[in-house]
Amino acid sequence: MINKVSFTLVWLLLVFVLLSGCQTKKESGQLSVYAGMYPDHAIKAMEQFQRETGIQVNFIRMSNGDILDHLQNESEDPVASVWYGGPADIFAQAKKEGLLYPYVSPNASFIPDKYKNENGYWTGIYVGVLSIVANRQWHVDRGLELPQTWKDLLREEYRNWISLPDPRSSGTGYLSLSLFTQLYGEKEGFEFLHELDKNVSEYTYSGNANGRSVAMGDSAISIMFAQDAIKLYKEGFRDINVIFPKDQTAYEVGAVAIIENAPDLEEAKIFVDWALTKQAQEIGKQVGNYQLLTHELANSPDEAIDPSSIPILEYDISQSGSSRKRLINRWEIEIFMNRMALKFPDMERVDEDEANS
């Protein structure tokens, strides 16, 4: 009897140890993510990924300029393993600086070539078109027509009524800056930005804050992604108007990538595989996000804007990424610092030669 009881106790102990080992293995999977998309989208995605894989996810929502800063500062000892969401232009700069890990997911075969880096440094998960966003009632009250081109934003009536995202911190802001240098050429593009700055009341930290300012009537005009303006319209801001300029615009490719020296590399690969599935891409529309999806079989929201339906510039993402540091430096010196000099006359103004040095 004693032997039988002893055998039973040993067997139960063995089962307990095995189960404990299995439980530990399941909980050992963890992943940290920097998210450059709307918080509601990121939260829903992380919940779904965690539920499907058992991998515990911690994520931080930041502007994409801040994410790049973190990658640069943490390059020797990264905190996060994945960068999820945000314009591929900034991913292209990170790739140039050796901050991204190349990984070609098997699911990348469902993503068209124009929406991914061929070596897997980043892969597109959605597309968003850059647009002019105007408050209709503001224009009605002043008897003004809505703008139809980028150069319409130089109207004297818009003096101090335009709110724009700051290209140093905002992916939307940098895409705008890069667009104008590619559309007009760098010299004329900066001349345009100089004139546009005369009408700007503020440069906002993120690409979303300025849209809400237009929706509330505190600003007349901004530049933002069409899907973000549509989101505001759906929230009840009916004076929002989305305008695609006749003189061409650009679109972002929102991307996902693995960070170089990722602390949780295998989990990061699993996340990228998952993020490129049809089901993962369709999560955004469940929480009111209206990007065009990149997966060939994914069902994009009815409200999504297809770039092929509007005048689109043949925009070079690689060029934009490789020029980002230089263009932002030039913008900061020529536009922002000279703007400050007008407000504070004791500041020394900077000329173009110094900006390009």
Secondary structure, DSSP 8 states (H G I E B T S, - for coil): -HHHHHHHHHHHHHHHHHHHHHHHHHHH-EEEEEE-S-HHHHHHHHHHHHHHH--EEEEEE--HHHHHHHHHHTTTS-S-SEEEEEEHHHHHHHHHTT-EE----GGGGGS-GGGB-TTSS-EEEEEEEEEEEEEHHHHHHHT-----SGGGGG-GGGTT-EEEE-TTT-HHHHHHHHHHHHHH-HHHHHHHHHHHHTTEEEEESSTTHHHHHHHTTS-SEEEEEHHHHHHHHHTT-TTEEEE--TT-B-EEEEEEEEETT-TTHHHHHHHHHHHTSHHHHTTGGGGT---EE-STT----TT---GGGS-B----HHHHHHHHHHHHHHHIIIIIIHHHHHHSTTS----HHHHT-
